[in-house]
């Protein structure tokens, strides 16, 4: 799933490539992907792209006149920039991976695509990003929150720190992959309880969050959209590395699986050498 660093990089790429170009037309191929009906997609035609921004894990493409195309890429969504499209024929609604296409006046543009059968990519055409429910409920941004704001947000939601970090109403931008990386960098168990973290642990967690996300953004900026997924994978130390050696201590990276997700961690770095039971309510490590 694209998280804060990748969405920040996509916004940066669009600022470099698309800002200043006028929209030829916006085409919707997956009707279910567009969650709004007023204004209609046709009103985007002729408007210039004026900015591209990020709200948590939401991408916000801004057009003149105060119109916003706000997109949540979900687990399998992505943005593909095209220097030229193979055909000028409008897209037809169907079962292909393309959900939305934005054609620009120089012949370039971008597709919002989603792989797989679980179609959860969501796009909103609005005059105010706060009209998007997911944006309206976002907590403070994970990359910019100072220590006091960060600590208050996490301590305000009692729970296992892994789940709290990924709750977008608590902190905006962190998902499954970077939460694993942050907790590894902070040397914290994913099952540690937020209301039991000491001030020193909270400060370490805040610093790790800023460092891990900041480093990922730095690596990602300037990359082409097609290169970002590979760049993300190359920087991971524990996430999606089950069975491989931890690059910090050499211990074997372990996994805890849930119904529709999993987490990875290093026992030596994070849990005092004790493996976590592979179930959500593990009591081995707090």
N, C-alpha and C positions, 0 to 999 in steps of 0.2 A: 504494500500500500504506500503510495506517495505520502511522505510526511513533510514536516516543516522545511527541511533543507531542500528537498526536491521541488516543492511548490515555490519556494523563494527563488530557486534557480530558473524555473519555468517563467515566473513573472519577470525576472531579469532578462531572460532571452527575448520575451515578447516586447519588453521595453526597447531593446536594441533593434529588433527586426521589424516589429509591426507598428509601433507608435508613429503617427504621422501619415500612415496609409489610410485610405478610405475603404470602407467595406463595400464590396460589390453586392454580396448577398449572404445571408445566414440561412443555411439549410438544415432542417431537422429530419434525420433519417430514423431515429428511434423516438417515437412520440412519447413513450413513457419517461424518457430522460429529461424532457423539459417540464418542469414542475409548475410553471406559470403560464397564463394565457393572455394576460393584459399587462404591459403592451405586447402586441403581436410580434413575432420574429421579423416580419417584413419591415418594421420601422427602423431596423438597424441599417438597412441598405442606404448608402450615401453618407453615413456618419464616419468621422475619422476616429481611429483608435488614439486615445489621448494618454492612456496609462495602463499599467498592469500592476496589481498589488496582491498581497496575501493577507488573509484573515485566518489565523490558525492553519488548518490544512485546506482551506478554501482558496481557490484562485479567482481573482476578480479582474476581468478585462473591462476597461472603462472606455466608453465612447462619448463623443461630444454631445452636449445636451443633457449630461448627467445620467446617462443610461449605463447600466452595469450588467455584464454577463458573469454571474457568480457560479463557479463550478466546484463540486466536490467529486474527486476522481474515484472515490471508494477503493475497494481492494484491487480491482483489476483494470482501472481506467488509466488513460495516459493521453498526453498531447503530442501530436506528430505535426511538425512544421513542414510544409511543402513549398519548395521554391517555385514549383509549377505543378498544376494538376493535369493528369493524363487526359481528362475530358472536361468539357464545359457543360455537359449535360447535367441538369440538377439531379441530386440524389433521390432515389425512391425509398420510401419506408420499407424496411425488410429486416432480415435476421443477421445481417453482417455486423462486423465489429464497429463500424462508424456510427456514432450517435448524433454528432453535430459537426457541420463543416462551416467554417468562416472563410469566404473567398475575399481577397483584397484586390484593390484596383491595379496592382502591378502584376497580377497573375499568380501571386503566391497566396499563402493562407495556412490555416491549420485545421486538422481534424481532431476531435475529441472522440477517442475510441474506448471500447471496453471488451476485453476478452472474456471467454467463458459464457456460461448460461445464466449465472446469477447477476442480472442486470441491475446494478445499484448506483451507477453514475447518476448524479443529479445536477441539473443546470437550472438556473433561475435568471430570468430577464426582469430586472427591477430598477427602480429609480433610487433606491436606498438599500445598500447591503444589509442593513439591520432588519429589513423585511424578510430576509432569509432566516428561518427558524434556527438553523445550526450556527449561523453567525451571531444571532442575537443572544444566544446562551453561552457563548465562548467565555471562558475565564481569562485571566491575564495571559499575555503572550509568553510562552516558555523562554524565548530567547531574550526578551527585553525586561522581564520582571526582575526588580531588585530583590535582595535577600528578604527584606521585611514582607514584601508582597508575596513572594514565593512561599515563605514559611507560613504566613497567614492562610494562604489558599490551601496548602496541603494539610495543615492542622485543623482546618475547618471541615475536613471530610475524613472521618476516621475510617481506616481500612488498610488493606495490604498495599504497600507503597507502589507496587507494580500497577495495580488497578487504578489507584488514585492518580498516578502520573499520566495515565492514558485517558482519564476522564476529561473530555474537552470542556466541560463546564467548570472544572477546577483549574486547568492549565491548557491553554490552546496550543496545539501544534505537535505534541508528542504522541507517537503511535507505538505499535508493538515492537518494531525493530529498535528504534532509538531509546525506548525505555530500557530494553535489555542492555544496550551499550552504556547508558547513563548509570545504571545500577552497578554494572561491572566496574566502571571508572570510579564510582563512589565507594566501592567495596561493601555494598549493602545487599542483604538477602532480598529477593523480590517479595518475600512474605513478611518482611518487617512491617510493623504497624506504625502508621504515621503519627499517632498520638504518643508513641513511646520513643520517638527519635529525639536524641539529645540536641542541644543547640549546636554542638560541634558537628554532629552527624548531618543536621539540616544544612549547615553552612557548606559542608563537603558536598552534599547532594546538589545544592544550588550551583556551586562552582563547577561540578561535573556536568550539570545540565548545560550551562553556558558554554563550557569548553567543547563538549561533544557536538552540540548543535552548531556552534560557531565554526569549528573545524570542518564539519560536513558542508556547511554553507560555503566556506572558503574554497573547498575542493570542487564544489558543484558549479559555482558561478563561472561563467565563461564557457561552460560545456554546452555542446549542442544537446537539444532535447533527447535525441536518440542515444546519447552517451551517458545519460544521468543514471540509469539503472545499474550499469556496470560500475560506475564510479561509486555508487552507494555500496554495492557488494564488496568492493575492494577495500573499503575502509572499516568494515565490521570486524570486531574482535571475538564476539561470542554469538551474536544472533545468526541463526541459520548455519551454525558451525558445530552442531552436535557430533560428538565423537572425535573431533579434532583437538589438538593441543591448544591450550590457552596461550596466546602470544606473550603474556606477562609472566606466568609462573610455570607453564608446561603441563599443568594438570589437564585432564580430559574435560572438555565442555559437556555439560549434562543438559537434559531437557525435561520439562514438565509439560505434559500434553493435556489440553482441555477438549471440550466437545468440538470447537471450531477454530481453535488457535493453539499456540504453544509458546513457551518461553525458554530461553537458554541462559545458562549461568555457569560460572566457574566455582566449584566447591571451595577450593583453596583461597581464592580471592574474596569470596563473598559469604560463605557460610561456615567458616571455621573448619573446612575439610569435610563437613557432613553433607551427604547427598540428600536432597529433598525428596520426599515421597511423591510419586507421580500422580497426585490428586490435588484438587483445589484446596482442600482444607488441611493440608499438611501441618502437623504440629511439631515437626522435628526442629525447625529453626524459626525463631521470631526475631 
